[in-house]
Amino acid sequence: MSITEIEAAIERLPRGEVDKLMSWLEEYQARAWDEEIAGDYEAGRLDSLIAEAFESGEPSPLTPDDLAEARRIVNERITARSLVK
């Protein structure tokens, strides 16, 4: 199915169905983003950015405790994702 066909099908949907589709797409996009970030974290691609942010000397609302909490959350999501598969 092409994008043009999908667009035409969406245009024929009742408004309530479009709203449901939009909610599903938002959830789908959020899951995809979470997986991308988790993959980047697991591969260490975020380490230099995190270190740079802490070492820049620029004022930041983040603290080392915030970083630790972020790592804990990412690890929990990675573990949960692994258990679901």
PDB file of N, CA, C and O in Angstrom:
ATOM      1  N   MET A   1       0.854  -1.169   0.000  1.00  0.00           N
ATOM      2  CA  MET A   1       0.000   0.000   0.000  1.00  0.00           C
ATOM      3  C   MET A   1       0.904   1.237   0.000  1.00  0.00           C
ATOM      4  O   MET A   1       1.885   1.303   0.740  1.00  0.00           O
ATOM      5  N   SER A   2       0.560   2.199  -0.830  1.00  0.00           N
ATOM      6  CA  SER A   2       1.368   3.417  -0.937  1.00  0.00           C
ATOM      7  C   SER A   2       0.900   4.468   0.075  1.00  0.00           C
ATOM      8  O   SER A   2      -0.184   4.365   0.649  1.00  0.00           O
ATOM      9  N   ILE A   3       1.732   5.457   0.272  1.00  0.00           N
ATOM     10  CA  ILE A   3       1.377   6.565   1.159  1.00  0.00           C
ATOM     11  C   ILE A   3       0.133   7.274   0.623  1.00  0.00           C
ATOM     12  O   ILE A   3      -0.735   7.675   1.398  1.00  0.00           O
ATOM     13  N   THR A   4       0.044   7.427  -0.688  1.00  0.00           N
ATOM     14  CA  THR A   4      -1.119   8.082  -1.293  1.00  0.00           C
ATOM     15  C   THR A   4      -2.397   7.303  -0.982  1.00  0.00           C
ATOM     16  O   THR A   4      -3.436   7.898  -0.694  1.00  0.00           O
ATOM     17  N   GLU A   5      -2.319   5.987  -1.041  1.00  0.00           N
ATOM     18  CA  GLU A   5      -3.489   5.160  -0.722  1.00  0.00           C
ATOM     19  C   GLU A   5      -3.854   5.268   0.757  1.00  0.00           C
ATOM     20  O   GLU A   5      -5.031   5.319   1.112  1.00  0.00           O
ATOM     21  N   ILE A   6      -2.858   5.302   1.595  1.00  0.00           N
ATOM     22  CA  ILE A   6      -3.112   5.443   3.033  1.00  0.00           C
ATOM     23  C   ILE A   6      -3.751   6.800   3.316  1.00  0.00           C
ATOM     24  O   ILE A   6      -4.723   6.886   4.065  1.00  0.00           O
ATOM     25  N   GLU A   7      -3.211   7.848   2.724  1.00  0.00           N
ATOM     26  CA  GLU A   7      -3.778   9.188   2.914  1.00  0.00           C
ATOM     27  C   GLU A   7      -5.243   9.233   2.467  1.00  0.00           C
ATOM     28  O   GLU A   7      -6.088   9.805   3.156  1.00  0.00           O
ATOM     29  N   ALA A   8      -5.540   8.627   1.311  1.00  0.00           N
ATOM     30  CA  ALA A   8      -6.916   8.614   0.807  1.00  0.00           C
ATOM     31  C   ALA A   8      -7.829   7.842   1.754  1.00  0.00           C
ATOM     32  O   ALA A   8      -8.968   8.249   1.986  1.00  0.00           O
ATOM     33  N   ALA A   9      -7.341   6.737   2.300  1.00  0.00           N
ATOM     34  CA  ALA A   9      -8.144   5.944   3.236  1.00  0.00           C
ATOM     35  C   ALA A   9      -8.410   6.737   4.516  1.00  0.00           C
ATOM     36  O   ALA A   9      -9.511   6.689   5.063  1.00  0.00           O
ATOM     37  N   ILE A  10      -7.412   7.456   4.983  1.00  0.00           N
ATOM     38  CA  ILE A  10      -7.579   8.267   6.195  1.00  0.00           C
ATOM     39  C   ILE A  10      -8.623   9.352   5.962  1.00  0.00           C
ATOM     40  O   ILE A  10      -9.447   9.623   6.835  1.00  0.00           O
ATOM     41  N   GLU A  11      -8.587   9.965   4.800  1.00  0.00           N
ATOM     42  CA  GLU A  11      -9.556  11.018   4.488  1.00  0.00           C
ATOM     43  C   GLU A  11     -10.992  10.512   4.480  1.00  0.00           C
ATOM     44  O   GLU A  11     -11.926  11.290   4.669  1.00  0.00           O
ATOM     45  N   ARG A  12     -11.170   9.231   4.267  1.00  0.00           N
ATOM     46  CA  ARG A  12     -12.529   8.651   4.259  1.00  0.00           C
ATOM     47  C   ARG A  12     -12.994   8.232   5.657  1.00  0.00           C
ATOM     48  O   ARG A  12     -14.168   7.915   5.843  1.00  0.00           O
ATOM     49  N   LEU A  13     -12.095   8.228   6.633  1.00  0.00           N
ATOM     50  CA  LEU A  13     -12.454   7.803   7.986  1.00  0.00           C
ATOM     51  C   LEU A  13     -13.317   8.844   8.693  1.00  0.00           C
ATOM     52  O   LEU A  13     -13.161  10.043   8.466  1.00  0.00           O
ATOM     53  N   PRO A  14     -14.234   8.378   9.558  1.00  0.00           N
ATOM     54  CA  PRO A  14     -14.959   9.317  10.414  1.00  0.00           C
ATOM     55  C   PRO A  14     -13.984   9.983  11.397  1.00  0.00           C
ATOM     56  O   PRO A  14     -12.939   9.418  11.719  1.00  0.00           O
ATOM     57  N   ARG A  15     -14.330  11.170  11.863  1.00  0.00           N
ATOM     58  CA  ARG A  15     -13.440  11.942  12.738  1.00  0.00           C
ATOM     59  C   ARG A  15     -12.981  11.138  13.961  1.00  0.00           C
ATOM     60  O   ARG A  15     -11.813  11.214  14.343  1.00  0.00           O
ATOM     61  N   GLY A  16     -13.878  10.379  14.569  1.00  0.00           N
ATOM     62  CA  GLY A  16     -13.519   9.584  15.744  1.00  0.00           C
ATOM     63  C   GLY A  16     -12.448   8.562  15.437  1.00  0.00           C
ATOM     64  O   GLY A  16     -11.562   8.314  16.255  1.00  0.00           O
ATOM     65  N   GLU A  17     -12.528   7.968  14.259  1.00  0.00           N
ATOM     66  CA  GLU A  17     -11.513   6.985  13.856  1.00  0.00           C
ATOM     67  C   GLU A  17     -10.172   7.663  13.578  1.00  0.00           C
ATOM     68  O   GLU A  17      -9.115   7.099  13.857  1.00  0.00           O
ATOM     69  N   VAL A  18     -10.223   8.869  13.030  1.00  0.00           N
ATOM     70  CA  VAL A  18      -8.986   9.624  12.798  1.00  0.00           C
ATOM     71  C   VAL A  18      -8.331   9.944  14.140  1.00  0.00           C
ATOM     72  O   VAL A  18      -7.112   9.846  14.281  1.00  0.00           O
ATOM     73  N   ASP A  19      -9.147  10.328  15.126  1.00  0.00           N
ATOM     74  CA  ASP A  19      -8.608  10.610  16.460  1.00  0.00           C
ATOM     75  C   ASP A  19      -7.936   9.370  17.050  1.00  0.00           C
ATOM     76  O   ASP A  19      -6.859   9.472  17.638  1.00  0.00           O
ATOM     77  N   LYS A  20      -8.564   8.199  16.899  1.00  0.00           N
ATOM     78  CA  LYS A  20      -7.962   6.957  17.391  1.00  0.00           C
ATOM     79  C   LYS A  20      -6.650   6.670  16.666  1.00  0.00           C
ATOM     80  O   LYS A  20      -5.665   6.264  17.283  1.00  0.00           O
ATOM     81  N   LEU A  21      -6.648   6.883  15.360  1.00  0.00           N
ATOM     82  CA  LEU A  21      -5.439   6.671  14.568  1.00  0.00           C
ATOM     83  C   LEU A  21      -4.326   7.609  15.017  1.00  0.00           C
ATOM     84  O   LEU A  21      -3.174   7.192  15.141  1.00  0.00           O
ATOM     85  N   MET A  22      -4.661   8.863  15.261  1.00  0.00           N
ATOM     86  CA  MET A  22      -3.666   9.828  15.717  1.00  0.00           C
ATOM     87  C   MET A  22      -3.084   9.409  17.061  1.00  0.00           C
ATOM     88  O   MET A  22      -1.875   9.513  17.267  1.00  0.00           O
ATOM     89  N   SER A  23      -3.912   8.945  17.964  1.00  0.00           N
ATOM     90  CA  SER A  23      -3.423   8.476  19.266  1.00  0.00           C
ATOM     91  C   SER A  23      -2.480   7.301  19.083  1.00  0.00           C
ATOM     92  O   SER A  23      -1.423   7.239  19.712  1.00  0.00           O
ATOM     93  N   TRP A  24      -2.863   6.371  18.222  1.00  0.00           N
ATOM     94  CA  TRP A  24      -2.018   5.207  17.972  1.00  0.00           C
ATOM     95  C   TRP A  24      -0.678   5.639  17.365  1.00  0.00           C
ATOM     96  O   TRP A  24       0.374   5.140  17.763  1.00  0.00           O
ATOM     97  N   LEU A  25      -0.720   6.563  16.409  1.00  0.00           N
ATOM     98  CA  LEU A  25       0.516   7.022  15.779  1.00  0.00           C
ATOM     99  C   LEU A  25       1.428   7.722  16.782  1.00  0.00           C
ATOM    100  O   LEU A  25       2.645   7.544  16.739  1.00  0.00           O
ATOM    101  N   GLU A  26       0.852   8.516  17.682  1.00  0.00           N
ATOM    102  CA  GLU A  26       1.654   9.179  18.704  1.00  0.00           C
ATOM    103  C   GLU A  26       2.323   8.153  19.618  1.00  0.00           C
ATOM    104  O   GLU A  26       3.498   8.295  19.954  1.00  0.00           O
ATOM    105  N   GLU A  27       1.582   7.126  20.020  1.00  0.00           N
ATOM    106  CA  GLU A  27       2.154   6.071  20.860  1.00  0.00           C
ATOM    107  C   GLU A  27       3.228   5.300  20.104  1.00  0.00           C
ATOM    108  O   GLU A  27       4.277   4.976  20.661  1.00  0.00           O
ATOM    109  N   TYR A  28       2.965   5.010  18.839  1.00  0.00           N
ATOM    110  CA  TYR A  28       3.928   4.304  17.998  1.00  0.00           C
ATOM    111  C   TYR A  28       5.223   5.107  17.879  1.00  0.00           C
ATOM    112  O   TYR A  28       6.315   4.555  18.016  1.00  0.00           O
ATOM    113  N   GLN A  29       5.100   6.406  17.622  1.00  0.00           N
ATOM    114  CA  GLN A  29       6.269   7.258  17.480  1.00  0.00           C
ATOM    115  C   GLN A  29       7.043   7.345  18.792  1.00  0.00           C
ATOM    116  O   GLN A  29       8.274   7.339  18.787  1.00  0.00           O
ATOM    117  N   ALA A  30       6.336   7.426  19.905  1.00  0.00           N
ATOM    118  CA  ALA A  30       7.006   7.488  21.217  1.00  0.00           C
ATOM    119  C   ALA A  30       7.775   6.196  21.490  1.00  0.00           C
ATOM    120  O   ALA A  30       8.897   6.234  21.997  1.00  0.00           O
ATOM    121  N   ARG A  31       7.169   5.044  21.152  1.00  0.00           N
ATOM    122  CA  ARG A  31       7.866   3.765  21.354  1.00  0.00           C
ATOM    123  C   ARG A  31       9.113   3.691  20.474  1.00  0.00           C
ATOM    124  O   ARG A  31      10.171   3.247  20.918  1.00  0.00           O
ATOM    125  N   ALA A  32       8.976   4.130  19.222  1.00  0.00           N
ATOM    126  CA  ALA A  32      10.120   4.098  18.306  1.00  0.00           C
ATOM    127  C   ALA A  32      11.242   5.001  18.818  1.00  0.00           C
ATOM    128  O   ALA A  32      12.417   4.641  18.746  1.00  0.00           O
ATOM    129  N   TRP A  33      10.875   6.170  19.334  1.00  0.00           N
ATOM    130  CA  TRP A  33      11.869   7.098  19.886  1.00  0.00           C
ATOM    131  C   TRP A  33      12.552   6.476  21.098  1.00  0.00           C
ATOM    132  O   TRP A  33      13.774   6.538  21.227  1.00  0.00           O
ATOM    133  N   ASP A  34      11.754   5.872  21.993  1.00  0.00           N
ATOM    134  CA  ASP A  34      12.328   5.219  23.173  1.00  0.00           C
ATOM    135  C   ASP A  34      13.317   4.135  22.768  1.00  0.00           C
ATOM    136  O   ASP A  34      14.390   4.015  23.360  1.00  0.00           O
ATOM    137  N   GLU A  35      12.961   3.351  21.765  1.00  0.00           N
ATOM    138  CA  GLU A  35      13.853   2.278  21.310  1.00  0.00           C
ATOM    139  C   GLU A  35      15.133   2.848  20.708  1.00  0.00           C
ATOM    140  O   GLU A  35      16.217   2.298  20.906  1.00  0.00           O
ATOM    141  N   GLU A  36      15.006   3.947  19.975  1.00  0.00           N
ATOM    142  CA  GLU A  36      16.188   4.569  19.381  1.00  0.00           C
ATOM    143  C   GLU A  36      17.118   5.112  20.473  1.00  0.00           C
ATOM    144  O   GLU A  36      18.330   4.903  20.423  1.00  0.00           O
ATOM    145  N   ILE A  37      16.548   5.802  21.447  1.00  0.00           N
ATOM    146  CA  ILE A  37      17.349   6.346  22.542  1.00  0.00           C
ATOM    147  C   ILE A  37      17.991   5.207  23.341  1.00  0.00           C
ATOM    148  O   ILE A  37      19.168   5.280  23.694  1.00  0.00           O
ATOM    149  N   ALA A  38      17.218   4.158  23.624  1.00  0.00           N
ATOM    150  CA  ALA A  38      17.761   3.015  24.366  1.00  0.00           C
ATOM    151  C   ALA A  38      18.909   2.374  23.591  1.00  0.00           C
ATOM    152  O   ALA A  38      19.927   2.004  24.176  1.00  0.00           O
ATOM    153  N   GLY A  39      18.748   2.245  22.292  1.00  0.00           N
ATOM    154  CA  GLY A  39      19.817   1.680  21.467  1.00  0.00           C
ATOM    155  C   GLY A  39      21.065   2.546  21.476  1.00  0.00           C
ATOM    156  O   GLY A  39      22.184   2.041  21.565  1.00  0.00           O
ATOM    157  N   ASP A  40      20.860   3.858  21.384  1.00  0.00           N
ATOM    158  CA  ASP A  40      21.992   4.778  21.441  1.00  0.00           C
ATOM    159  C   ASP A  40      22.679   4.702  22.804  1.00  0.00           C
ATOM    160  O   ASP A  40      23.907   4.731  22.888  1.00  0.00           O
ATOM    161  N   TYR A  41      21.889   4.605  23.865  1.00  0.00           N
ATOM    162  CA  TYR A  41      22.441   4.512  25.214  1.00  0.00           C
ATOM    163  C   TYR A  41      23.242   3.215  25.369  1.00  0.00           C
ATOM    164  O   TYR A  41      24.374   3.229  25.854  1.00  0.00           O
ATOM    165  N   GLU A  42      22.638   2.092  24.950  1.00  0.00           N
ATOM    166  CA  GLU A  42      23.312   0.796  25.071  1.00  0.00           C
ATOM    167  C   GLU A  42      24.622   0.779  24.307  1.00  0.00           C
ATOM    168  O   GLU A  42      25.591   0.160  24.745  1.00  0.00           O
ATOM    169  N   ALA A  43      24.656   1.462  23.157  1.00  0.00           N
ATOM    170  CA  ALA A  43      25.855   1.482  22.320  1.00  0.00           C
ATOM    171  C   ALA A  43      26.878   2.513  22.791  1.00  0.00           C
ATOM    172  O   ALA A  43      27.978   2.592  22.244  1.00  0.00           O
ATOM    173  N   GLY A  44      26.519   3.305  23.806  1.00  0.00           N
ATOM    174  CA  GLY A  44      27.441   4.304  24.326  1.00  0.00           C
ATOM    175  C   GLY A  44      27.497   5.585  23.520  1.00  0.00           C
ATOM    176  O   GLY A  44      28.362   6.428  23.760  1.00  0.00           O
ATOM    177  N   ARG A  45      26.577   5.750  22.553  1.00  0.00           N
ATOM    178  CA  ARG A  45      26.602   6.944  21.707  1.00  0.00           C
ATOM    179  C   ARG A  45      26.185   8.214  22.443  1.00  0.00           C
ATOM    180  O   ARG A  45      26.401   9.313  21.934  1.00  0.00           O
ATOM    181  N   LEU A  46      25.597   8.087  23.620  1.00  0.00           N
ATOM    182  CA  LEU A  46      25.184   9.270  24.380  1.00  0.00           C
ATOM    183  C   LEU A  46      26.220   9.679  25.425  1.00  0.00           C
ATOM    184  O   LEU A  46      26.153  10.782  25.967  1.00  0.00           O
ATOM    185  N   ASP A  47      27.161   8.810  25.705  1.00  0.00           N
ATOM    186  CA  ASP A  47      28.126   9.068  26.774  1.00  0.00           C
ATOM    187  C   ASP A  47      28.894  10.378  26.576  1.00  0.00           C
ATOM    188  O   ASP A  47      29.030  11.161  27.516  1.00  0.00           O
ATOM    189  N   SER A  48      29.391  10.617  25.377  1.00  0.00           N
ATOM    190  CA  SER A  48      30.186  11.830  25.153  1.00  0.00           C
ATOM    191  C   SER A  48      29.317  13.077  25.266  1.00  0.00           C
ATOM    192  O   SER A  48      29.773  14.107  25.762  1.00  0.00           O
ATOM    193  N   LEU A  49      28.070  12.992  24.808  1.00  0.00           N
ATOM    194  CA  LEU A  49      27.175  14.144  24.932  1.00  0.00           C
ATOM    195  C   LEU A  49      26.850  14.440  26.389  1.00  0.00           C
ATOM    196  O   LEU A  49      26.797  15.599  26.800  1.00  0.00           O
ATOM    197  N   ILE A  50      26.637  13.397  27.157  1.00  0.00           N
ATOM    198  CA  ILE A  50      26.343  13.563  28.582  1.00  0.00           C
ATOM    199  C   ILE A  50      27.546  14.158  29.290  1.00  0.00           C
ATOM    200  O   ILE A  50      27.415  15.098  30.074  1.00  0.00           O
ATOM    201  N   ALA A  51      28.716  13.607  29.014  1.00  0.00           N
ATOM    202  CA  ALA A  51      29.940  14.119  29.647  1.00  0.00           C
ATOM    203  C   ALA A  51      30.183  15.571  29.249  1.00  0.00           C
ATOM    204  O   ALA A  51      30.548  16.397  30.086  1.00  0.00           O
ATOM    205  N   GLU A  52      29.981  15.878  27.981  1.00  0.00           N
ATOM    206  CA  GLU A  52      30.180  17.248  27.500  1.00  0.00           C
ATOM    207  C   GLU A  52      29.237  18.221  28.206  1.00  0.00           C
ATOM    208  O   GLU A  52      29.631  19.334  28.554  1.00  0.00           O
ATOM    209  N   ALA A  53      28.012  17.802  28.412  1.00  0.00           N
ATOM    210  CA  ALA A  53      27.041  18.669  29.080  1.00  0.00           C
ATOM    211  C   ALA A  53      27.476  18.967  30.512  1.00  0.00           C
ATOM    212  O   ALA A  53      27.330  20.094  30.985  1.00  0.00           O
ATOM    213  N   PHE A  54      28.005  17.968  31.194  1.00  0.00           N
ATOM    214  CA  PHE A  54      28.428  18.174  32.580  1.00  0.00           C
ATOM    215  C   PHE A  54      29.754  18.924  32.679  1.00  0.00           C
ATOM    216  O   PHE A  54      30.000  19.613  33.668  1.00  0.00           O
ATOM    217  N   GLU A  55      30.600  18.799  31.675  1.00  0.00           N
ATOM    218  CA  GLU A  55      31.919  19.412  31.727  1.00  0.00           C
ATOM    219  C   GLU A  55      31.977  20.790  31.079  1.00  0.00           C
ATOM    220  O   GLU A  55      33.004  21.465  31.151  1.00  0.00           O
ATOM    221  N   SER A  56      30.890  21.211  30.449  1.00  0.00           N
ATOM    222  CA  SER A  56      30.906  22.462  29.686  1.00  0.00           C
ATOM    223  C   SER A  56      31.041  23.698  30.563  1.00  0.00           C
ATOM    224  O   SER A  56      31.463  24.755  30.094  1.00  0.00           O
ATOM    225  N   GLY A  57      30.684  23.564  31.832  1.00  0.00           N
ATOM    226  CA  GLY A  57      30.730  24.719  32.708  1.00  0.00           C
ATOM    227  C   GLY A  57      29.511  25.608  32.566  1.00  0.00           C
ATOM    228  O   GLY A  57      29.349  26.569  33.317  1.00  0.00           O
ATOM    229  N   GLU A  58      28.659  25.296  31.613  1.00  0.00           N
ATOM    230  CA  GLU A  58      27.429  26.071  31.429  1.00  0.00           C
ATOM    231  C   GLU A  58      26.446  25.703  32.523  1.00  0.00           C
ATOM    232  O   GLU A  58      26.392  24.552  32.956  1.00  0.00           O
ATOM    233  N   PRO A  59      25.667  26.682  32.973  1.00  0.00           N
ATOM    234  CA  PRO A  59      24.639  26.351  33.962  1.00  0.00           C
ATOM    235  C   PRO A  59      23.687  25.303  33.390  1.00  0.00           C
ATOM    236  O   PRO A  59      23.293  25.373  32.225  1.00  0.00           O
ATOM    237  N   SER A  60      23.338  24.368  34.196  1.00  0.00           N
ATOM    238  CA  SER A  60      22.457  23.290  33.752  1.00  0.00           C
ATOM    239  C   SER A  60      21.505  22.930  34.882  1.00  0.00           C
ATOM    240  O   SER A  60      21.888  22.904  36.052  1.00  0.00           O
ATOM    241  N   PRO A  61      20.267  22.654  34.517  1.00  0.00           N
ATOM    242  CA  PRO A  61      19.334  22.198  35.544  1.00  0.00           C
ATOM    243  C   PRO A  61      19.594  20.747  35.951  1.00  0.00           C
ATOM    244  O   PRO A  61      19.002  20.253  36.910  1.00  0.00           O
ATOM    245  N   LEU A  62      20.480  20.069  35.221  1.00  0.00           N
ATOM    246  CA  LEU A  62      20.755  18.664  35.505  1.00  0.00           C
ATOM    247  C   LEU A  62      21.908  18.532  36.500  1.00  0.00           C
ATOM    248  O   LEU A  62      22.855  19.318  36.492  1.00  0.00           O
ATOM    249  N   THR A  63      21.802  17.542  37.331  1.00  0.00           N
ATOM    250  CA  THR A  63      22.850  17.235  38.297  1.00  0.00           C
ATOM    251  C   THR A  63      23.338  15.811  38.042  1.00  0.00           C
ATOM    252  O   THR A  63      22.699  15.077  37.288  1.00  0.00           O
ATOM    253  N   PRO A  64      24.429  15.409  38.637  1.00  0.00           N
ATOM    254  CA  PRO A  64      24.855  14.012  38.508  1.00  0.00           C
ATOM    255  C   PRO A  64      23.769  13.038  38.979  1.00  0.00           C
ATOM    256  O   PRO A  64      23.642  11.938  38.441  1.00  0.00           O
ATOM    257  N   ASP A  65      22.994  13.443  39.977  1.00  0.00           N
ATOM    258  CA  ASP A  65      21.885  12.580  40.422  1.00  0.00           C
ATOM    259  C   ASP A  65      20.839  12.423  39.326  1.00  0.00           C
ATOM    260  O   ASP A  65      20.254  11.352  39.164  1.00  0.00           O
ATOM    261  N   ASP A  66      20.606  13.515  38.562  1.00  0.00           N
ATOM    262  CA  ASP A  66      19.667  13.432  37.443  1.00  0.00           C
ATOM    263  C   ASP A  66      20.161  12.425  36.404  1.00  0.00           C
ATOM    264  O   ASP A  66      19.383  11.635  35.869  1.00  0.00           O
ATOM    265  N   LEU A  67      21.456  12.467  36.131  1.00  0.00           N
ATOM    266  CA  LEU A  67      22.046  11.529  35.173  1.00  0.00           C
ATOM    267  C   LEU A  67      21.884  10.097  35.662  1.00  0.00           C
ATOM    268  O   LEU A  67      21.521   9.210  34.890  1.00  0.00           O
ATOM    269  N   ALA A  68      22.148   9.876  36.926  1.00  0.00           N
ATOM    270  CA  ALA A  68      22.007   8.532  37.488  1.00  0.00           C
ATOM    271  C   ALA A  68      20.561   8.065  37.383  1.00  0.00           C
ATOM    272  O   ALA A  68      20.298   6.910  37.050  1.00  0.00           O
ATOM    273  N   GLU A  69      19.639   8.953  37.664  1.00  0.00           N
ATOM    274  CA  GLU A  69      18.213   8.601  37.564  1.00  0.00           C
ATOM    275  C   GLU A  69      17.829   8.297  36.115  1.00  0.00           C
ATOM    276  O   GLU A  69      17.078   7.356  35.856  1.00  0.00           O
ATOM    277  N   ALA A  70      18.338   9.086  35.176  1.00  0.00           N
ATOM    278  CA  ALA A  70      18.056   8.838  33.758  1.00  0.00           C
ATOM    279  C   ALA A  70      18.602   7.480  33.335  1.00  0.00           C
ATOM    280  O   ALA A  70      17.931   6.735  32.622  1.00  0.00           O
ATOM    281  N   ARG A  71      19.808   7.159  33.769  1.00  0.00           N
ATOM    282  CA  ARG A  71      20.384   5.849  33.435  1.00  0.00           C
ATOM    283  C   ARG A  71      19.551   4.720  34.036  1.00  0.00           C
ATOM    284  O   ARG A  71      19.334   3.695  33.390  1.00  0.00           O
ATOM    285  N   ARG A  72      19.080   4.909  35.284  1.00  0.00           N
ATOM    286  CA  ARG A  72      18.253   3.890  35.935  1.00  0.00           C
ATOM    287  C   ARG A  72      16.972   3.658  35.136  1.00  0.00           C
ATOM    288  O   ARG A  72      16.573   2.515  34.914  1.00  0.00           O
ATOM    289  N   ILE A  73      16.333   4.737  34.708  1.00  0.00           N
ATOM    290  CA  ILE A  73      15.085   4.625  33.948  1.00  0.00           C
ATOM    291  C   ILE A  73      15.325   3.930  32.615  1.00  0.00           C
ATOM    292  O   ILE A  73      14.563   3.048  32.221  1.00  0.00           O
ATOM    293  N   VAL A  74      16.390   4.334  31.922  1.00  0.00           N
ATOM    294  CA  VAL A  74      16.698   3.700  30.634  1.00  0.00           C
ATOM    295  C   VAL A  74      16.967   2.212  30.830  1.00  0.00           C
ATOM    296  O   VAL A  74      16.487   1.384  30.056  1.00  0.00           O
ATOM    297  N   ASN A  75      17.735   1.871  31.863  1.00  0.00           N
ATOM    298  CA  ASN A  75      18.018   0.459  32.127  1.00  0.00           C
ATOM    299  C   ASN A  75      16.745  -0.324  32.425  1.00  0.00           C
ATOM    300  O   ASN A  75      16.596  -1.459  31.973  1.00  0.00           O
ATOM    301  N   GLU A  76      15.823   0.276  33.183  1.00  0.00           N
ATOM    302  CA  GLU A  76      14.547  -0.390  33.460  1.00  0.00           C
ATOM    303  C   GLU A  76      13.774  -0.641  32.173  1.00  0.00           C
ATOM    304  O   GLU A  76      13.212  -1.719  31.979  1.00  0.00           O
ATOM    305  N   ARG A  77      13.747   0.360  31.295  1.00  0.00           N
ATOM    306  CA  ARG A  77      13.010   0.208  30.029  1.00  0.00           C
ATOM    307  C   ARG A  77      13.671  -0.832  29.128  1.00  0.00           C
ATOM    308  O   ARG A  77      12.991  -1.607  28.456  1.00  0.00           O
ATOM    309  N   ILE A  78      14.993  -0.839  29.121  1.00  0.00           N
ATOM    310  CA  ILE A  78      15.698  -1.848  28.320  1.00  0.00           C
ATOM    311  C   ILE A  78      15.366  -3.246  28.846  1.00  0.00           C
ATOM    312  O   ILE A  78      15.086  -4.160  28.071  1.00  0.00           O
ATOM    313  N   THR A  79      15.401  -3.400  30.157  1.00  0.00           N
ATOM    314  CA  THR A  79      15.085  -4.688  30.766  1.00  0.00           C
ATOM    315  C   THR A  79      13.649  -5.087  30.473  1.00  0.00           C
ATOM    316  O   THR A  79      13.381  -6.230  30.101  1.00  0.00           O
ATOM    317  N   ALA A  80      12.732  -4.155  30.638  1.00  0.00           N
ATOM    318  CA  ALA A  80      11.312  -4.447  30.386  1.00  0.00           C
ATOM    319  C   ALA A  80      11.104  -4.819  28.916  1.00  0.00           C
ATOM    320  O   ALA A  80      10.348  -5.741  28.610  1.00  0.00           O
ATOM    321  N   ARG A  81      11.772  -4.104  28.009  1.00  0.00           N
ATOM    322  CA  ARG A  81      11.642  -4.395  26.588  1.00  0.00           C
ATOM    323  C   ARG A  81      12.191  -5.792  26.288  1.00  0.00           C
ATOM    324  O   ARG A  81      11.615  -6.522  25.482  1.00  0.00           O
ATOM    325  N   SER A  82      13.293  -6.165  26.929  1.00  0.00           N
ATOM    326  CA  SER A  82      13.888  -7.474  26.716  1.00  0.00           C
ATOM    327  C   SER A  82      12.977  -8.579  27.203  1.00  0.00           C
ATOM    328  O   SER A  82      12.915  -9.646  26.593  1.00  0.00           O
ATOM    329  N   LEU A  83      12.267  -8.338  28.296  1.00  0.00           N
ATOM    330  CA  LEU A  83      11.371  -9.341  28.846  1.00  0.00           C
ATOM    331  C   LEU A  83      10.119  -9.535  28.001  1.00  0.00           C
ATOM    332  O   LEU A  83       9.536 -10.619  27.991  1.00  0.00           O
ATOM    333  N   VAL A  84       9.699  -8.474  27.283  1.00  0.00           N
ATOM    334  CA  VAL A  84       8.487  -8.548  26.469  1.00  0.00           C
ATOM    335  C   VAL A  84       8.730  -9.334  25.199  1.00  0.00           C
ATOM    336  O   VAL A  84       7.827 -10.011  24.709  1.00  0.00           O
ATOM    337  N   LYS A  85       9.926  -9.256  24.662  1.00  0.00           N
ATOM    338  CA  LYS A  85      10.231  -9.915  23.382  1.00  0.00           C
ATOM    339  C   LYS A  85      10.223 -11.419  23.510  1.00  0.00           C
ATOM    340  O   LYS A  85      10.459 -12.124  22.529  1.00  0.00           O
TER     341      LYS A  85
END
